[in-house]
Amino acid sequence: MNAKSKNRKSVVVVIASIAATGGLLFGFDTGVISGAIPFIQDYFELTDSQVENVTALGLIGAVVGALLTGRITDYLGRKKVILASAVIFATGAIWTGLAPTVTQLMISRFYLGLAIGVSSFSVPLYISEISPTKIRGTLVSMFQLLITVGILAAYLSDRAFADNANLESWRPMLYVGV
């Protein structure tokens, strides 16, 4: 392997690693709600049905995001769509943490779910397209690994904030996703 080929491979690994952070955010934003829900339920005095809605709307948003992403990535390109999902992840995490009402919390969870769906579709696709054949499987699986790491990070974050619990402990749990 010549120096130019090694350099290109290194650049691809770095780009794929950066793109794979979409998996980290996917895992974090999927997992963080489990630790935040008890505090959210107390804060907003939610019924069980409302708790289910807050939780499910993130996943419903993910389905919608994944279904819409194919045509959008064909039109705008993979990189732009991945960057847009990063913006949605950041603004969604802030919005969920700031939500003054349960309705806004539900809408923000759906919005955040859109980013989960977009990244779950576009990131592995992008990584597979830019990767050399010999390392393609490794780089694409990095996205999956980072989903798991994100879930673990959500658990650790939830645990840290739960140790110093108060009625608004759920807010910083959700902000960590920024």
N, C-alpha and C positions, 0 to 999 in steps of 0.2 A: 504494500500500500504506500503510495507516494505521499509527500507532505501536504499537497493540495487536497487530496482525498481525505486524509486524516483530519485536516482543518475543517473541511465541509462536514464531516461526520460529527465533530465536536460541536459545531454550530447547530446542527440539527438536534443533537442531544439537549443543548441548552434551550433551544426554542421549544422542543417537545416538553421539556421539564416545566417551563413557564406556562405553556398551554395546559399542562396536566394539573396545574393548581385549580383549574375549574372543578376537578374531582374533589379536591380538598374542600372547596367551598360547598359543593354539592353535599358531601358527607356532613360537614359542619352544620349547614342550615337544615338538613334533614334530621340530624340527631339532637340539636340543641333544644328543640321544642319539648322534648321529653322531660328535661330537667326544669324547664321554665314553666310548664303547664300548671303545676301545683300553685305557684306564686301568681300566675295570671288568673287562675280560677278564683283565688282568694281576693285579688286586687279588684277584679271586675264583677265578682260575685256571680260567676257563670254557672249555668245549668250544665248538666252532663252533655246535652245536645249541643250547646254552644262550644264546649270544650272539643267535642268531636269535629265540629265545623272548623274551628281554629286550626286543628291539627290536619284535617283532610284537605283544606283549601290549598295548602302548600303542595300537596301531591297532585291535586286536580290541576293546579297551575303548571306543574311539571309535565303532565300529560299534554295539556294544550300547547305548552312551549315546544315540546318534542314534535308534536304533529305539525306545527307551523314552520319549523326550522328548515325543513328540506327545501322548500321553494325559496325561502328567504336567503339561505346560503347560496343557492344557485344564482340568485339575482345580485346579491351584495358581495359575495365571496366569504370564505371561511374566516379569514382574519378579522374582518369588520364585525361579523356576527359574534365571534368570541370576545372581541373587545366590548361590544354592546352588552353581552351577558355579564361581563365583569362590572360594568357600570350598574346594571340592574342588581347584581349581587350586593354591591356597596350601598346603593341608595335604598334597596329593600331592607337590608340589615338596619340601617339608620331609621327608616320608616317604622319597622316593626318595634324597635326599641322606644320610639317616640310616641307611638300610637296612643292617643288620648281616650279613644272609645273602642269597644269591642268590634264595632263595625269597621273602623279603620284598621284594627289589628287583622281582621279577616281579609280585608282587601290587600293589605300589605303582605300577608302570607301567600295569597294567590300570586301577587306580583313577584315575590321572591321565588315562588315555584316556577314561574316562567323562566327565570334564569337557570334553575336546575334542569328543566327540560331542554332548554337551548344548549347548555353545556354538555348534557349527556348525549346529545345527538352530534353536535358539531366538533367537540374537542377530539374524541377518538377518530373521527373521520379525518380531521386536519392532520393529526399526528401520523395516521397511516399513510396519508398522501405525501408527507414530506420526508418520511423515514426510508433509509436504505433497507432493502429486503432482509438482510442478515440480522438487523436489530429491530425490525418493525414490531414484532410481537412483544418484545421487551418494553419498547417505548409506549405502545398502546396499553399494555397492562399496567404501566405506571399510573395511568388515569384511574384504573380500578383500585390499585393500592392506595392512592391518595383519597379515594372515597372512604375507605376504611380508616385511614389516619384522621380524616376529618371527623368521622363519627367518634373516634377516641378523643380527639381534641375537644369536641363538644361535651363529652362526658366529663373530662377533666375541668373544663371551664365551668360547667354547671356545678360540679362538686365544689370548686373553689368559691364560687359566689354563694352557694347554699350554706357553706360553713359560717358565713357572716350574714345570715338571712335577715331580711326585713321585707315589708310588703312590696317594695319595688325592686327586689333582687332580680326579677326577671328581665328588667331593662338592660343592665350591663351584660347579662348572659347573651342577649341577642346582639348587642353592640360588638361583641368580640368578632362576629362574622364580617365586620368591615375590614 
